[in-house]
């Protein structure tokens, strides 16, 4: 019982980390000059 709960919380933490890194990467891409110049040229 306790083991499955620990495993679940670990999986949730991993999922949160993935979500945070995706958000951070998206922010970095949006801020990068390459991205904005690409948007302007199209």
N, C-alpha and C positions, 0 to 999 in steps of 0.2 A: 504493500500500500504506500508506504513512505517513499520507496524507491521510484514507483511510477510517478508520484507527485514531483519528486526531484527531477526526474527525467523531463517531465512536462515543462517545468519552469526553465530548465536549461534550454529546451527547444524554443520556448517563447523568447528567451534572451537572444538566442541566435537569430531568430526572425526579426527581432527589434534591431539588432546590429545591422542586418542586411538592409532593412528599411532606411535606417539612418544613413548608411553609406550611400545608398542610391540617391537620397535627398541631397546629401553633401556634394556628390558627383554632379548632380543636375545643377546645383547652384554654381559650382566651379565652371561648368561648361557654359552656363548662361553669362557668367562674368568674363569669360575669356574673350580677347579681341578677335580671335579666329572665328568664333561662333557669330559674333555680331557682324563682322564683315561678310561672312557667308550669308547671313540673313539680308543684308543690304544689297548684295550683288544679285540676289534672285528676285 
